Amino acid sequence: MAQDELSTGEAAQTAGLSVSTIKRRIQAKELQARRTENGEWVIQHIDLMAFFAAHRPASRKGAIGRPATITAHEPRTSRPDEALEREVTELKNERMKLTERIERLERENRDLMREYNAMMVRMVSKRDEMNRELRSASSTPSKAPEVEDVPTRFLAKLKKVAQAIRD
């Protein structure tokens, strides 16, 4: 079980509810959960927090959303919303960092493709120059050997792959 997943017993203890109440809320689809390979329910920590946010504390003891020990993984806050807000902020920051990384990698990819294209143009130019030299040096131009057009074919394939990656 992952660190951010809780068993029904852990979720019940964290929420201050009974295991049967947790299971009823799962069955009623009020609380997100999934079954393990063993058939046991596990609840994502964030889903338990969302459940708390949706079910404000009631006045009677043991009611749904009763503010017990709210999290087993984070320091207790005065409101369950604060933990969710903190987590949302952390996720937004992580998303921003990942977006910046993607943009940097895309820039690097464009730069490398420009360098590669320039190199391929030089290679094709060199090949054409060599073919011209071979033709002029040959006594019979029709039988002059040709330098293989591998770079051009390779460049065409590479461009198709690069376009597929961009799409």
Buried (B, 14 or more C-beta within 10 A) or exposed (E): EEEEBBBBEBBBBBBBBBBEBBBBBBEEEEBBBEEEEEEEBBBBBBBBBBBBBEBEBEEEEEBBBBBBEBBEEEEEBEBBEBBBEBBEEEEEEEEEEEEEEEEEEEEEEEEEEEEBBEEBEEBBEEBEEEBEEBBEEEEEEEEBEEBEEEBEEEBEEBBEEBEEEEE
